[in-house]
Amino acid sequence: MIRIVIAEDQKMLLGALAALIDLEDDMSVVGSANNGEEAVRLVEEHKPDVCIMDIEMPGMTGLDAAEKLNDTGCKVIILTTFARSGYFQRAVKAGVNGYMLKDSPSEELAGAIRKVMEGRRIYAPELVDEVYGEANPLTERESDVLLLMSEGKSTKEIAQQLFITNGTVRNYISSILDKLEVSNRIEAITRFKEKGWFK
C-alpha cells in the first residue's frame, strides 16, 4: 500500500484529491495538511511514501517544505496551477520527484504516484520545454537591482544598498528594461514575477 500525505490550502480541492486517491486499490491517504509546516509535521509523524504538495500555501510554501523533506525518504510530488519556470527550477533543485499541473487529467495523478514509487521522476512536459527554452536573461547584479525595485526602493536607495553610484543603477535599470523587452519598472517587475524568476 502506498501511503500518502496531501498538502493543499483549498479545502474543497484537498477533499477531492483525498477522495480520488482513496479510490485506488494500492493507495491510502494517511494525512491532510493546509500548509507546508503541517505537511512537514505529518510526514515526520506518519512516515508516508509520498507527499503531494501545492506551492502557494500560507506560512511555509510547498517549495520550502519540499526542501525540508529532502532527506526524509518521503517522495515529493508538486501539484500546482503555476507553470512557472522559476518555480520548476527551484523544485528540481529541491529534489522533488514530480511536478504536475492541476489542469492535468485526474487519472494521470495515480499513474505519476506509481511511477515515482518506481524511482522515476515525473515532470509536466510543458515545463520541461519552457525551462530549456527560456532562462532568466538578467545577470545576478541586475536581478538584485530588480528585486530592490520590487520592494519599492528608489534609485538612490538601491545605489546605497549595493554600494554603487546612482548612474550605475540607472544603467542597470536601462539594461533590465531592454532585456525583458518592457518600457518601465512596473512592467519589468510584473514580467519577472510571471516567469517565476524571483528566488
C-alpha positions in Angstrom: 0.0 0.0 0.0 1.4 3.4 -1.0 0.9 5.8 2.0 0.3 9.4 1.0 0.1 12.8 2.7 -1.6 15.7 0.8 -0.9 19.4 1.4 -3.3 21.8 -0.2 -4.7 25.1 1.2 -8.0 25.0 -0.8 -10.2 22.7 1.4 -12.5 21.6 -1.4 -9.6 20.6 -3.6 -7.9 18.8 -0.6 -11.1 16.7 -0.1 -11.4 15.9 -3.8 -7.8 14.8 -4.1 -8.0 12.6 -1.0 -11.3 11.0 -2.3 -9.7 10.5 -5.7 -6.6 8.8 -4.3 -8.6 6.6 -1.9 -10.4 5.1 -4.9 -7.1 3.5 -5.9 -6.7 -0.1 -4.5 -3.0 0.4 -3.8 -3.1 3.8 -2.2 -4.2 5.3 1.1 -4.2 8.9 2.3 -2.7 9.0 5.8 -2.8 12.7 6.4 -4.1 16.0 5.0 -2.4 19.4 5.6 -3.4 23.0 4.8 0.1 24.4 4.7 3.8 23.5 4.4 4.6 23.4 8.1 1.7 21.0 8.7 2.8 18.9 5.8 6.4 18.5 7.2 4.9 17.6 10.6 2.6 15.0 9.1 5.4 13.4 7.1 7.6 13.2 10.2 4.6 11.7 12.2 3.2 9.2 9.6 6.4 8.4 7.5 4.4 8.2 4.3 5.9 7.1 0.9 4.7 10.2 -1.0 3.7 13.8 -0.1 1.6 15.6 -2.8 2.1 19.3 -2.3 0.7 22.6 -3.6 3.2 25.5 -3.9 1.5 28.7 -2.7 0.2 28.0 0.8 0.0 30.2 3.9 3.1 30.2 6.2 5.5 27.8 4.6 5.3 27.3 0.8 5.3 23.8 -0.8 8.8 24.5 -2.2 10.2 25.4 1.3 8.5 22.2 2.7 9.9 20.1 -0.2 13.5 21.3 0.7 12.9 20.3 4.4 11.7 16.9 3.3 14.7 16.3 1.1 16.4 13.8 3.4 13.3 12.1 4.9 13.0 9.4 2.3 9.5 10.6 1.5 9.0 11.3 -2.2 7.5 14.7 -3.1 5.2 15.5 -6.0 4.4 19.2 -6.5 0.8 19.7 -7.8 0.2 23.3 -8.7 -1.6 25.7 -11.1 1.7 27.5 -11.7 3.5 26.6 -14.8 6.4 28.9 -14.0 9.9 28.0 -15.0 11.4 29.7 -11.8 9.2 27.6 -9.5 10.0 24.4 -11.6 13.8 25.0 -11.4 13.6 25.6 -7.7 11.6 22.4 -7.3 14.1 20.4 -9.3 16.9 21.8 -7.1 14.9 20.8 -4.0 15.0 17.2 -5.3 11.2 16.8 -5.9 10.2 13.6 -7.6 7.4 15.1 -9.6 6.0 18.4 -10.7 2.4 18.3 -12.2 -0.1 20.9 -13.1 -3.6 20.9 -11.6 -5.2 21.0 -15.1 -3.8 17.6 -15.9 -6.4 14.8 -16.3 -7.1 13.3 -12.8 -6.1 9.7 -13.8 -2.6 11.0 -14.5 -2.0 11.6 -10.8 -2.3 8.0 -9.7 -0.1 6.9 -12.6 2.5 9.6 -11.6 2.5 8.3 -8.0 3.2 4.8 -9.1 6.0 5.9 -11.4 7.6 8.0 -8.7 7.4 4.9 -6.4 9.4 3.0 -9.1 12.1 5.6 -8.8 11.2 7.7 -11.8 10.8 11.5 -12.0 7.6 12.9 -13.5 7.6 16.5 -14.8 4.9 18.3 -16.7 6.2 18.3 -20.3 5.2 21.9 -21.0 7.5 23.0 -18.1 10.5 21.0 -19.3 10.1 22.6 -22.7 9.9 26.1 -21.2 12.8 25.7 -18.8 15.1 24.5 -21.5 13.8 27.1 -23.9 13.9 30.2 -21.6 16.3 31.1 -18.8 16.4 34.3 -16.8 18.2 36.8 -19.1 19.4 39.1 -16.3 22.8 38.9 -14.6 22.9 38.3 -10.9 23.5 42.0 -10.2 20.6 43.1 -12.5 18.4 40.6 -10.7 19.4 42.2 -7.3 18.6 45.6 -8.7 15.2 44.4 -9.9 14.4 42.7 -6.5 15.1 46.0 -4.7 13.0 47.8 -7.2 10.1 45.4 -6.5 10.5 46.3 -2.8 9.8 49.9 -3.7 13.3 51.2 -3.3 14.4 54.4 -5.2 17.4 54.6 -7.4 19.3 56.4 -4.6 18.4 53.7 -2.0 19.4 50.9 -4.4 22.7 52.6 -5.0 23.4 52.9 -1.3 22.4 49.3 -0.6 24.5 47.8 -3.4 27.4 50.3 -2.8 27.3 51.6 -6.4 26.6 55.0 -7.9 23.2 56.3 -9.0 24.4 56.4 -12.6 25.3 52.7 -12.4 21.9 51.8 -11.0 20.3 53.7 -13.9 22.5 51.8 -16.4 21.3 48.5 -14.8 17.7 49.6 -15.0 18.0 50.5 -18.6 19.7 47.1 -19.3 16.9 45.3 -17.4 14.1 47.0 -19.4 16.0 46.2 -22.6 16.5 42.5 -21.8 12.9 42.0 -20.5 11.5 43.9 -23.5 9.4 46.3 -21.4 9.1 50.0 -21.1 9.0 50.7 -17.4 9.9 49.4 -13.9 6.4 48.1 -13.1 6.2 46.1 -16.3 9.7 44.7 -15.6 8.7 43.5 -12.1 5.5 42.0 -13.5 7.3 40.2 -16.3 9.9 38.8 -13.9 7.2 37.6 -11.5 5.2 36.0 -14.2 8.2 34.0 -15.3 8.8 32.9 -11.7 12.4 34.2 -11.7 12.2 35.8 -8.3 14.1 33.5 -6.0 
